[in-house]
Amino acid sequence: MKKLVAFDLDGTLAESKEAIDAEMATLLARLSRVAAVSVISGGDWPQFETQVVGRLPREARLENFFIMPTTGTKLYRYVDDAWTPIFAEIFSDEEKMHILDALDKAVKAAGLHDDKIWGEQIEDRGSQFTFSGLGQEAPLDAKKAWDPDRSKRETMQKAAQKELPDLSVNIGGSTSIDITRKGVDKAYGITKLAEASGIAKAEMIFMGDACYPGGNDFPVPDKAKVDTIAVTTIAETKRAIEAIVLCLGSGA
């Protein structure tokens, strides 16, 4: 019997950087009444607050949520009627300067500095830096069309990894590259989740839209060995949640 259901965010619960819709919010609330719920993704807390937490209905059991920004290097729980940071693995100022310099060189080496952008390209998320090829505020249609075969991000990834051999450089969302300390991926996030929740990995199930080799959800089934439902659309995620709620107890 599973005790915790974990999710990727963009492409799994909602479109990139968009809020979950009313149906998804209701389903997550129902799920929280029969199991613990976690969301693990590369975005920072404000993004989770806008996309997920702020959309949950009153009937959600907020104390059953484990919100894990920046690929699990941060954890937020609902404690004493407020969302509270439990831990955060923050880069030092020296590390941040080194990463920014390396990203600048990698952007030029990959030939991506001439693309039209919307907003900032580089975001400091404390425990993670994220490069967004079209900027943080790019429209969804532009993001989907920018790098469908991942070739731009793979070029950028190789250039950045050469500059940052002691850190991890991973392809994130549809236009992004995430830079974290070595070994940080969603398997790492799941391991931190098991420690924080006291729930064994065998008692978890994960859903993500990038569970294929090379996808940023792939480490969960591959390395963490957590049972995984690979979804391709948000509608599939909804139907899977419905099935899990029915299996665990439809009285939610």
C-alpha positions in Angstrom: 0.0 0.0 0.0 1.4 3.4 -1.0 1.6 6.1 1.6 2.9 9.0 -0.5 2.4 10.2 -4.1 5.1 12.5 -5.5 4.8 14.6 -8.7 6.9 16.6 -11.1 5.3 20.0 -11.8 5.5 21.4 -15.3 4.1 19.1 -17.9 2.7 16.8 -15.2 0.4 18.9 -13.0 0.3 22.1 -15.1 1.6 23.7 -18.2 5.0 25.3 -17.9 4.9 28.0 -15.2 1.1 28.1 -15.3 -1.2 27.4 -12.3 -2.9 24.0 -11.8 -6.5 24.2 -13.0 -9.5 23.8 -10.7 -9.9 20.1 -11.5 -6.3 19.3 -10.6 -6.5 21.4 -7.4 -9.6 19.4 -6.3 -7.9 16.1 -7.2 -4.8 17.0 -5.2 -7.0 18.0 -2.2 -8.8 14.6 -2.4 -5.5 12.8 -2.6 -4.1 14.6 0.4 -7.0 13.1 2.5 -5.8 9.6 1.8 -2.0 9.9 1.4 0.9 12.3 1.8 1.6 14.4 -1.4 4.8 15.8 -2.6 5.7 18.1 -5.6 9.4 18.1 -6.6 10.6 20.4 -9.4 13.4 22.8 -10.4 11.4 26.0 -9.7 11.8 28.0 -6.5 9.2 28.5 -3.8 7.4 31.5 -5.3 6.7 29.5 -8.4 5.2 26.6 -6.3 3.2 29.1 -4.3 1.7 30.5 -7.5 1.2 27.3 -9.4 0.1 24.9 -6.7 -0.1 25.9 -3.1 -2.1 29.1 -3.7 -4.6 27.1 -5.8 -5.4 24.3 -3.3 -9.0 24.4 -2.0 -10.0 24.6 1.6 -10.6 20.9 2.0 -7.0 20.1 1.2 -5.0 18.6 4.2 -2.1 21.0 3.9 -0.2 19.3 6.6 0.1 16.3 4.3 2.0 18.2 1.6 5.8 18.1 1.1 6.7 20.9 -1.3 10.3 20.5 -2.6 11.6 23.4 -4.8 14.9 23.4 -6.6 14.9 19.6 -7.2 14.5 18.8 -3.6 17.3 21.0 -2.2 14.6 22.9 -0.3 11.6 21.7 1.7 8.4 23.6 2.7 5.8 22.2 5.1 2.5 23.7 6.5 3.3 24.3 10.2 1.3 26.4 12.6 -1.0 27.7 9.9 1.8 28.9 7.6 4.0 27.5 4.9 7.4 27.2 6.5 10.9 26.4 5.1 12.3 23.3 6.8 15.7 23.2 5.1 17.5 24.9 2.2 21.0 24.0 0.8 22.2 27.4 -0.4 25.2 28.2 -2.6 27.9 30.5 -1.0 28.5 33.9 -2.5 31.8 32.6 -4.0 30.0 29.7 -5.6 27.3 32.0 -7.1 29.9 34.3 -8.7 31.7 31.3 -10.2 28.4 29.9 -11.6 27.3 33.3 -13.1 30.7 33.7 -14.9 30.6 30.2 -16.2 27.0 30.6 -17.5 28.0 33.8 -19.3 30.8 31.9 -21.1 28.6 28.9 -21.9 25.8 31.1 -23.4 28.4 32.7 -25.8 30.0 29.3 -26.6 26.6 27.8 -27.4 25.7 30.8 -29.6 22.5 31.5 -27.7 23.1 35.1 -26.8 21.3 36.5 -29.8 17.9 34.9 -29.3 14.9 37.1 -28.4 14.2 36.8 -24.7 11.4 37.7 -22.3 12.7 38.7 -18.9 15.8 37.5 -17.2 17.7 34.5 -18.6 19.5 33.5 -15.4 17.7 33.0 -12.1 19.4 32.6 -8.7 17.2 30.2 -6.7 19.5 30.0 -3.8 20.4 26.3 -4.0 20.1 26.2 -7.8 20.8 28.4 -10.8 18.4 28.1 -13.8 19.2 29.3 -17.3 16.1 29.9 -19.4 16.8 30.1 -23.1 14.0 32.6 -23.9 13.9 34.2 -20.5 11.8 33.6 -17.4 8.6 35.3 -18.8 8.6 33.7 -22.3 5.2 32.7 -23.7 4.3 29.0 -23.7 4.0 28.8 -27.5 7.5 30.3 -28.0 9.0 27.9 -25.4 7.5 24.8 -27.0 8.9 25.8 -30.4 12.3 26.9 -29.3 14.1 23.5 -28.7 11.8 20.6 -29.4 14.7 18.2 -30.1 16.8 19.4 -27.1 19.8 20.2 -29.3 20.2 23.8 -28.1 20.0 22.8 -24.4 22.4 19.9 -25.0 24.9 22.3 -26.5 24.4 24.7 -23.6 24.7 21.8 -21.1 28.0 20.6 -22.5 29.5 24.1 -22.6 28.3 24.8 -19.0 29.5 21.5 -17.7 33.0 22.2 -19.1 33.1 25.4 -17.1 31.6 23.8 -14.0 33.2 20.3 -13.7 32.4 20.1 -9.9 28.7 20.9 -10.3 25.8 19.2 -11.9 24.4 20.7 -15.1 21.0 19.2 -16.1 18.4 19.8 -18.7 15.3 21.0 -17.0 12.0 22.3 -18.5 11.3 23.1 -22.1 13.9 25.9 -22.4 16.0 25.5 -19.2 19.3 24.3 -17.8 19.5 23.7 -14.0 22.8 24.0 -12.1 23.1 22.4 -8.7 25.7 20.7 -6.5 27.0 17.4 -7.8 24.6 14.5 -7.5 21.4 16.7 -7.2 18.6 15.3 -9.3 15.1 14.0 -8.6 16.5 10.8 -7.2 18.3 13.0 -4.7 15.1 14.9 -4.0 13.2 11.6 -3.4 15.9 10.5 -1.0 15.6 13.8 1.0 11.8 13.3 0.9 12.1 9.8 2.4 14.3 11.2 5.2 12.0 14.1 5.9 8.8 12.2 5.8 9.9 8.9 7.4 8.1 7.2 4.5 10.1 4.5 2.7 10.7 4.7 -1.0 8.9 1.4 -1.4 5.8 3.1 0.0 5.9 5.9 -2.6 4.8 6.4 -6.2 6.0 9.1 -8.5 4.4 10.7 -11.6 6.3 12.6 -14.2 6.2 13.5 -17.9 10.0 13.1 -18.5 10.6 9.6 -17.3 12.5 8.5 -20.4 16.3 8.2 -20.5 17.8 11.7 -20.4 14.6 13.2 -19.1 14.7 15.1 -15.8 12.3 12.6 -14.1 14.2 9.5 -15.2 16.5 9.4 -12.1 13.4 8.6 -9.9 12.7 5.1 -11.4 16.4 4.5 -12.5 18.3 5.5 -9.4 15.8 5.9 -6.6 14.0 2.8 -7.7 10.6 4.3 -6.9 7.5 3.0 -8.6 6.7 5.5 -11.4 3.8 6.3 -13.6 5.0 8.0 -16.8 2.4 10.4 -18.0 2.4 12.3 -21.3 -0.4 14.8 -20.6 -1.9 16.6 -17.6 -5.1 14.8 -18.4 -3.3 11.4 -17.8 -2.1 12.7 -14.5 -5.7 13.5 -13.4 -7.0 10.1 -14.4 -4.1 8.4 -12.5 -4.8 10.5 -9.4 -8.5 9.5 -9.6 -7.5 5.8 -9.7 -5.1 6.1 -6.7 -7.7 7.9 -4.6 -10.2 5.1 -5.4 -7.6 2.5 -4.5 -6.6 4.1 -1.2 -10.1 5.1 -0.1 -12.8 6.9 -2.1 -14.2 8.5 1.1 -11.9 11.4 0.6 
